[in-house]
Amino acid sequence: MTTAATAKRGPYAPTRKRREAIAAAVLELVDEIGHECVTTALVSKRSGVGETTVLYHFPTKDHLLVAALERIEDTQAEESGAYEEDTILDAEAFGALATVDLDDRRNRLFLMLRGQAATPDHPAAAHFAQRTARQIDLFARLIVHSQRVGRAHPGLDPVTTARQVIAVWDGLTQVWMSDPTFDVAPVLIDAIQRLTGQNLMEIQAMLSATSNSLRS
């Protein structure tokens, strides 16, 4: 039996699948030939979706590239486990995600769109604004969980600290682009530990454990 709700939802499933197929095709092409060589015609051929339909869903090449970037970031979020309940801000784990390689086509796509996001009417502008909001919410939750288990200083404001972590990560990436003589990961790990007070909390925990041991 088809209900009114089912009928209302019906058309959206094929549309979503079509958009996902197009985005997947763009990402495959980015991996194979780089974002510079992606064209609507190639995306249409790879996805099996007519070029007119591709342009209906993604009006420009920039929209297509943003869709590919969104697909990359969704996969990274799932693999990182950062959205799992009670996950803490693990500096080492995030440091492992901070590798930058200009020879990697996905990194080049990200860096190109990151620069384009400075143009207000560019499709990347909305994407990165939403991305930043999601990152602040994510890191703030991770910091709260870290505070609960004694891995972050209890006096920190989670949202402010989240913004600082994001700013350091983005800033280090920009510095690396001009000076690739250092490894971003260990510098980011050190910064996160300092910003969250993790080192101080670990020292306090060690001193407390030592004190309790001496008493007993």
N, C-alpha and C positions, 0 to 999 in steps of 0.2 A: 504494500500500500504506500502510495506517495503522499506524504504530508506536505503542508504548506512550507514548513521549514526545510524539508528535503528539496523541494522544488526550488526554493530560494537559493540553497547552497549549490545545487547541481552544476550550474555553468562555471562556478569558480574553480572546481577541481581540474578540468581540462586546461583552463587558462593558467593555473599555477604550474601544472606539469609542462606546459608549453614554454613558459618563461624559464623554468628550471632547465629544460632541454637546451634552450638557447644559451643560457648562462654557462652550462657545462661545456657546450661547443666552443664558446669564447675562451674559456679557461684552457681547454685542450690546445687551441690555436696559440694562445699566449705561451704555453709550455713548449710548443713545437717551433714556432717561428718568431716569437716575441710580439709584444703589444703593438710595436710600430707597423707590423705587416698585416695586422688583422683588418679585414674588410667585411662589410655587410654581406657581400656575395659569398665569401668563404664561410661565414657563420651560417648563412642559409643552407649552403651545400652540406656542411658538416652536421647541422642539427636536423636536416630534413624538413625544415620549416620554410615556407615561401619567403622571399626577400621582403615583400610587402608586409607580411605578418610580422617579420622580425622588426621592421621599422615601426610598426604599429605599437609594439610593446616597448621598443627601445629606439627612440627617434634619431639618435646620433651614435656615432662610434664611441663617444665618451660615455654615453649611457650603457653601452655594451661592456665597456671596460670596467665601469663601476660595478656592474652586475657580477663580473668575474671576480673582482676584489672581494665583494660581499661573500661569494661562495668560498673563497680561500679563508676568510676570517671566521665564517661559521664552522668550517672544518677544524680550524685551529682551536676555537673555543671548546668544541666537543672533545678534542684530543687532550687538551690541557687539564680537563677536569675542574677548572676554576669555578664553574657554576654549580658544582655539587655542594650539597648541604654541609655547613660547618667547615668548609675548606679554609685554611689559613693562608696568609700572605707568605708564601715560601720564596725567599729571595733567590735561593739556588735554582729553583724550578723556573722562575721567571727569567733569571739570567741565561738559562739554557735556550730561551726563546729569543734572546736578543742578538743573535748572530746576524750580521749584515754582509751580504755578498753582492757586489754590483754586477757580477757575472751571472747571477741567478735572475731569470726572467721575471719571476714573481716579485722579487724585491724591486726590480726596475719599474714594474707596473705600479707598485705601492708608492715608490718615491716620486714617480711622475705625477700620479694623481694627488699625492700629498701637496705637491707644489701648485697644481691646478686649483686646489681647494681654496686658495687665497682669492680666487675670482668669485665674487658672490653668486653670479648666475650660472656657474659651472655645476654640472650634476654632482661632482665630487664634493662641492661645498656642503651640501645637505648631508651627504654620506658621512663626512668626517665630523660634522657637528653632532650627528646622532651617535657616531662611534665614540666621541669624547664623552658624551653624556652617559653612555653605557659603561665606558671604562671607569668613570668616576664612581658610578653606582657599584660596579663590581669590586674595585679596589677598596672602597669604603666598607663594604660588607666583609671582605677578607681581613681588613684591619680590625674590625669589630670582633671577628672570630679569634684573631690573634691575641687581642687584648684579653679575651675570656680565658685563654689557656696560658696566659703569661708570656707570650712571645712578642708582644708590643706594649709600649708604655701606656698605662691606663689613663694618663692625662692628655693624650693626643686627641685632637678632633679628627675623626676618621675621614671626613670629606676634604678637609684642608690637606691632610697628609696624602690622600689619594691624588689630589691635584698635583702635589709636589712630586710624587713618584712618576706620574705621567709626564710631567714637564721635564724631569731628569732623563727619562727614557728617550723621549723625543729629541731632547737637546743633545744627548750623547750620540744619537744616530746622525744628527746634522753635523756635529763636530767630526765624526768619523768620516763623513763624506769628503771633508776637506783635509783630514789628517788620518789616513787609514793605517797609521803606524802602531795603534794600540787595539786591544781586544775590548769590545764594548761590554761583554758579559761580566767579567770580574769587577769592573768599575760600577756597573749597575747594581750588582749584588751588594757591594760595599755601601753604595748610596741608600739602597732600600733598608739595609740593616741600621744605618745611622738615622735615617728619617723615622723609622718605626721604634727606635730605641731597643732593637732586638739584642744588641750586644750587652747593653746595660742590664736588661732583664735576665739574660743568661748568667751574667756575673752575680746578680743578686740571688738568683736561684741556687747557684753553686755555693755562695757564702752561707745561704740559709741551710742548705743540705749539710755543709761542713759543721755549722754551729749545732745543728740537731744531732749530728753524729758524735760530737764531742760531749754533749750533754748526756747522751745515753751510754 
